[in-house]
Amino acid sequence: MPLGDEEVGMEVAEREQDVLRAASMYYLQDLKMEVIARHLGTSRSTVSRLIKRARETGLVEITLRPASTRAPGLGRTVAAAYGLDAYVVPVPDSAGQVERLDQVAMTAARLLSSWFDSDMVLGVAWGTTLATVSRFLAPKPTRGSAVVQLNGAANMRTSGIEYASDLISSFGTAFGAAVHHFSVPAFFDFPETKAAMWRERSVLRVLDMQRRADIALFSVGAVAGAVPSHVYAAGYLDDEDVATLHAEGVVGDVCTVFLRADGSWRDVGLNARATGPTPEELVRVPRRVCVVAGDNKIAPLLAALRAGVVTDLVIDELTATRLLEHAGGGPARRGRGRRAG
């Protein structure tokens, strides 16, 4: 006879308790698997599966702290310089761009899981870095939570819907959260079109959800580099747009809103057609998490820091070192401030 809902729930709860007990005995009491198996009245192979599940679900997190790493000191220096919380990820000096990105994305995914919980709203900007973060998300079921897309994705070549939808949905799946897609272009052809669309009820509903975000997760877009940012590599801008951005001194973007090196953005022409939140809108989100890896990200990251849009920075050791080396040109605005632009 099939089990009722209450019986199934009790069975699941008991199994999760076994996971907790096995992990506690293995990691905290340093007991061998054979001993744990006897305590639980099960087999060694079952204990191995329970411990594996503890790692996969995030119940157990393993952190390596090499004695030679510069990461802790770098983190304190970056945090003090920019008034934010810095999480510097140790990587070997020989690490390539892909390895650096993977390590940073893995750390960002774990941090996000520790911060995001039931009845919260997470705003996510699409891009190469965030797509990598999504691959490392461990399942963490929540209740009453939501994930909302922060910027439109359609461009001249494609609707962008499949790319952005898959990325945003992966965050929703990981947290068991409702997903709110933003089905508008990354950039409108005319500011007037954007103004008209911003009066549509379907768009207003998503904009309202964005304003309710407790956490915003984004990276910075770089105009060039070994791993080009998606907005510059996938047909979102034509040659005339790129030339205009260079002429206006733009060094990169946050949520497809373009920034100059000093963090200014208001009078950049293309921003009137952009669909992502401006720095002024972004700073209303209590926790703003920027994930960065790669030397080509330093200029746009400095711009984002000077615009005051970052409260939590997840960055690899090599990029953090370069950031401090290139940080001349005046103090940055404090990441937890309300002013931008």
Buried (B, 14 or more C-beta within 10 A) or exposed (E): EEEEEEEEEEEEEEEBEBBEBBBBBBBEEEBEBEBBBEEBEBEBEBBBBBBBBBBEBBBBEEEEEEEEBBBEEBBEBBBEBBBBBBBBBBBBEEBEBEBBBBBBBBBBBBBBBEBBBEEBBBBBBBBBBBBBBBEBBBEBEBEEBBBBBBBBBBBEEEEBEEBBBEBBBBBBBBBBBEBBBBBBBBBBEEBEEBEEBEEEEEBEEBBEBBBBBBBBBBBBBBBEBEBBBBBBEBBBBEEEBBEBBEEBEBBBBBBBBBBBBBBBBEEBEBBBBBBBBBBBBBBBBEBBBBBBBBBBBBBBBBBBBBBBBBBBBBBBBBBBBBBEEEBEEEEBBBBBEEEBB
